[in-house]
Amino acid sequence: MEYKVKFMNQSREISVTGGTLAEACQAAGFPLNLICGGKGTCGKCAVTVERNGQKEKVLACKTMVEQDEMVYLTEEDYVHNGNVLTDSRLADVAKNPSIKKVYYTKEELTPEHCGSFFTGVAIPVMRKFAAMSSDFSFVGATFVYFDDKILDIQNGDTTKECYGAAIDIGTTTVAAYFYDLLTGSLISVKSALNKQIVHGADVITRNVFSQEKEENLIEMRSLIQETINNMFQEAESEREGLLANLYHVVLCGNSTMQHLFFGFNPANLGISPFVNITAESVRSNGKEAGLDCAEEAMIEFLPLLGGFVGADTTAVLTNLQKEDAKYLMVDLGTNGEIAVGNKTKYLVSSTACGPALEGGNIACGMRGTDGAIEKISLENDQVKIQVIGNQEAKGLCGSAIIDAVSELRRVGMIDDGGGLITREDYEKVHPGSELAKHLGEVEEFNTAFYFTEGENPVYICQQDVRQIQLAKSSIYSGCMILLSEYGLTPNDVDALILSGAFGNYIDIDNALSIGLLPAVPRERIMSIGNGAGQGVQTLLLDSSYREKINNIPETTTHVELADHPSFMEEYIMNMNFYN
């Protein structure tokens, strides 16, 4: 039976034959924030519906559409593109791309008597050339080379149009960089939320969903293809002819993103011994990859490093080239990747810090979009906040959550064990404090500190602090174990490199104060923006980096933290706040 679902605030109506309300929202173009993957545990998909003249809140992921529905979605209810980090701070790179174009006239192409045109060329390309060269109007063709191999042939002279794209597929966000390969100039940067997010905020949830049935795996692959192709079409709208001449696409992402991009069932990655289908660099063509570029384009996914440590870490390490330096690299996101060492020897690992650092599993958490509080300070007994878009505060993004915990800890509202004290207890020590008035409860036995008041106040509560303790301990403990395995202390580290959006926006001093990062001397800690994006751009522009990139797995050892004898002890011990 067919039912009508009306989205009252968006003036949109669709018809569905069943399924969940969350699926109807997605079909209408309003995907919900299903952090738990639709298990009904995170509560982030709660929406308002009207039935029999009464409005009520329901969990969209668990509500089946069995009647006509009237849905009242607010801007905060569904997923928008947030402030996606695209700044990769790319240094000067030699202009030596793998893709080159050469034009040959008909006379130059004509072989000797009884000869042949090609050897070692793919059948579809030979078929294309046979058709074009047999046409009476044929005067010449452009050969597209990947290094010294003929990749494709185009009719006429197209040598002035040659493009490439570098793509960082993150669990949450995707960034794409488009280049003119003739000049080496960046012509466009696009970003988007990874559409797979409708089936879970983290890789574990998406792995489980992908394994449930074959159609789910097909859908997950289709969602990332759609995410990328939408960005491709945006770039095409700005430069006509770009996609037909887009011949090299370099990608990176964690191991799950690699599996889902190529349609590999990730079942083996999700259970011990956590193995990948392949850790090598994977190549395909544009048609096989399902991308809106030249069908014979070279699609190149960088090599993985073991377990959940994927090609995004390989991309970051590509540009950390000092042999005598001792690096600690931390990529903070939905999944945390860690590397210790240098190009002669790396130890790497991943740690499931969960979505808390990006606003997930936090009562008032949200992504870094308009209305998110991004900075917090408690100065002179007053609350000071900075909101993205300079508008009314709607929630807390990851950087503000770290600020909140650090500042509440500094003023004595969070104790060593992570307990958020009550207003009464705080006033005993700080009588007359204005900050004490911000303490209250959101439910029984769940103390909260309120940053804003009103109908939809923004606060951080005791349960939120516990989520941050879990996340920060996971990162810190992983760093300390890898350092120990390498024979280093935090003071031995020459550079602590923070890569990724979260590392780019957080206050490093606040991150150190709550024990999110090891106590590396402050002057040695630096954020490099989207380091993974920097790595894929580097290979796109300079083919000499391919050898360096392929050598990284050869000198890298993966450490499985879950099996490490000290990890659980470290993890439990480091949940507390000692600074």
C-alpha positions, -999 to +999 in steps of 0.1 A: +000+000+000+012+035-008+014+062+019+020+100+017+046+116+038+043+153+040+073+174+053+054+204+065+083+228+071+100+220+038+068+220+016+076+186+003+056+155-001+066+120-012+049+086-015+063+055+000+052+019+002+065+013+037+098+012+055+109+034+083+103+071+087+140+076+086+141+060+052+113+083+040+133+113+052+163+101+033+142+095+002+129+130+004+164+145+006+165+151+044+188+124+057+188+121+095+217+118+118+217+081+125+247+079+147+238+044+160+230+031+125+193+029+132+194+008+163+173+033+183+200+039+209+214+074+202+181+093+200+195+117+173+167+108+148+139+120+170+114+140+149+080+156+154+050+140+137+013+150+138-013+123+143-050+129+150-043+166+156-016+159+182+021+164+178+045+139+193+082+130+191+091+096+176+124+079+167+124+079+130+147+049+127+122+027+146+089+042+134+074+023+104+054+042+079+020+025+081-002+055+075-001+089+059+024+110+080+028+147+086+064+154+096+078+187+111+115+187+105+136+215+118+170+225+102+187+208+131+169+175+125+186+165+093+221+164+079+235+193+060+270+199+047+290+213+076+323+231+078+343+204+060+381+209+064+396+212+029+427+232+039+456+208+032+485+233+033+501+218+003+538+228+000+555+233-033+553+201-053+571+193-086+547+193-116+553+158-129+518+142-132+513+106-144+488+117-170+500+133-202+484+140-236+500+139-270+484+147-303+492+128-335+480+135-370+465+108-392+498+107-412+519+103-381+496+075-368+495+055-401+517+024-397+540+009-424+525-014-451+507-043-435+516-031-400+494-024-370+485+005-349+490-008-313+504-033-290+493-037-253+463-014-255+430-023-239+403-037-262+377-008-255+404+017-265+413-002-297+376-005-305+371+033-301+402+041-323+390+016-350+357+035-352+371+070-352+400+062-376+377+046-402+356+078-404+363+098-436+366+130-415+394+116-393+425+139-392+442+130-360+438+118-324+450+127-289+467+098-269+462+099-232+492+083-214+495+071-178+533+072-175+543+053-207+511+033-211+483+043-235+452+049-213+428+063-238+425+079-273+403+110-281+393+121-315+410+154-325+433+176-306+423+178-269+458+184-255+447+217-238+423+199-215+438+175-190+425+172-155+429+152-123+412+149-089+425+140-054+399+128-030+400+121+007+371+099+017+365+104+054+340+085+075+321+117+081+332+141+053+347+139+018+370+165+002+379+167-035+406+188-051+405+194-089+436+202-108+446+213-143+474+188-149+489+209-177+497+238-154+496+220-120+471+247-108+443+240-084+410+249-101+384+238-076+378+224-042+346+206-032+334+191+000+304+171+013+292+149+040+297+112+033+262+100+024+269+067+040+264+085+073+227+076+072+237+041+081+259+049+111+285+075+123+314+050+127+330+023+106+318-005+129+282+003+125+286+006+087+304-027+086+276-044+104+250-029+081+269-038+050+271-075+060+234-079+068+224-085+031+240-080-003+217-051-011+231-031+018+266-034+005+255-023-029+237+007-013+268+017+007+289+016-025+263+036-043+262+062-015+299+070-017+297+071-055+268+095-053+288+117-028+318+119-051+298+123-083+278+152-069+311+170-063+322+161-098+291+176-113+296+208-092+331+211-106+318+204-142+293+232-138+321+256-132+343+243-160+326+226-189+345+197-203+363+189-171+348+154-165+353+142-201+390+150-196+393+139-160+418+111-164+434+106-130+416+102-097+437+095-066+418+085-035+425+077+002+404+067+031+404+043+060+402+005+054+364+004+056+361+033+032+383+014+007+362-018+010+329+001+006+342+022-023+351-010-043+322-030-030+343-054-010+323-071+018+340-058+050+332-089+071+368-100+075+378-065+086+352-065+114+363-097+132+396-110+145+422-112+130+409-080+112+422-086+077+417-066+046+407-080+012+439-063-001+462-037+014+479-029-019+473+001-040+441-007-060+436+005-095+405+005-117+391+026-145+364+053-143+336+031-156+344+002-132+346+026-103+312+041-111+325+077-113+314+104-136+348+109-153+364+096-185+356+058-187+392+049-191+405+072-164+430+058-139+413+054-105+440+049-079+433+041-042+465+044-020+477+013+000+464+004+034+486-001+065+468-029+083+436-034+103+416-002+103+447+020+096+441+029+060+452+048+030+444+081+047+472+075+071+495+065+042+486+098+026+495+118+057+528+100+062+537+107+025+548+142+034+566+135+067+599+128+050+627+138+075+647+106+082+662+119+114+629+132+129+608+112+154+572+119+146+540+112+165+511+116+141+475+117+153+445+119+130+416+127+152+381+119+138+354+094+141+382+069+142+416+078+155+447+068+136+482+070+152+517+066+138+551+068+155+585+069+138+597+082+105+600+069+069+626+043+079+603+027+104+567+034+115+545+018+141+508+025+134+475+017+151+439+028+152+417+034+182+379+036+182+374+069+199+338+070+187+318+100+174+320+120+207+348+142+195+327+153+165+296+159+186+281+125+184+268+107+215+267+141+232+233+154+244+237+188+227+264+177+203+264+187+166+287+190+137+306+222+130+277+240+111+260+273+116+247+276+152+273+253+167+293+267+196+329+263+185+348+280+214+342+283+251+360+301+279+350+307+315+367+341+323+361+364+352+333+342+365+314+346+332+306+322+303+320+333+269+311+315+237+318+318+200+291+305+176+297+295+140+277+319+118+273+344+147+238+332+153+218+317+182+236+287+197+220+254+188+246+229+202+283+220+207+307+209+181+338+189+189+362+218+196+338+234+220+333+201+239+371+199+245+370+236+256+341+229+279+357+200+297+390+218+300+375+250+314+351+232+338+381+212+350+401+244+354+375+262+375+370+231+397+336+219+384+350+186+372+370+165+396+399+141+390+375+113+384+354+132+358+326+140+382+306+172+374+298+186+408+264+200+419+256+237+423+254+233+461+288+217+463+304+243+441+289+272+460+304+258+492+338+264+478+330+294+456+302+314+475+286+340+453+300+326+421+281+336+389+292+303+373+274+283+399+241+296+385+248+277+353+248+243+371+216+223+372+202+190+361+188+176+329+174+146+346+177+129+380+214+122+389+226+139+356+242+172+365+247+197+337+264+230+331+243+253+309+259+276+284+227+291+271+191+293+285+157+293+268+134+268+252+163+249+237+193+254+260+228+242+252+246+223+280+271+196+288+261+170+313+277+143+333+270+116+308+287+138+281+318+141+303+319+103+305+318+100+267+348+124+265+367+104+291+363+073+270+374+090+238+403+109+252+416+079+271+415+058+239+436+083+220+460+090+248+465+054+257+471+044+220+497+071+217+516+061+249+516+024+239+530+031+205+556+054+219+566+028+244+568+001+218+591+024+197+613+031+228+603+067+231+588+091+256+567+121+248+598+143+254+617+124+227+592+133+200+605+160+176+570+168+162+535+158+172+515+162+140+478+167+143+459+159+111+423+162+102+394+185+109+392+179+147+429+184+152+427+216+131+400+233+151+407+222+187+426+244+212+458+224+217+464+237+252+430+225+263+435+191+246+467+188+266+451+199+298+425+171+297+449+144+287+437+139+251+473+143+239+506+131+254+527+158+271+549+166+241+565+201+245+539+226+233+562+242+207+566+208+190+529+203+184+515+215+151+483+210+130+487+204+093+450+206+083+438+179+060+471+159+058+454+131+040+442+155+013+477+168+011+490+133+004+467+125-024+472+158-041+510+153-039+508+120-058+484+135-084+508+163-092+541+144-089+543+108-100+578+104-083+559+101-050+544+068-060+575+049-051+577+067-017+541+059-010+545+022-020+575+020+003+555+032+034+537-002+040+571-020+036+586-001+066+554+000+087+542-024+114+506-024+126+501-028+163+467-041+173+458-022+206+430-046+215+455-074+218+482-054+235+487-067+271+489-031+285+461-014+266+432-021+289+451-011+320+463+021+303+428+028+290+412+025+325+439+045+342+439+073+317+402+080+319+408+102+349+420+138+348+453+144+365+465+178+351 
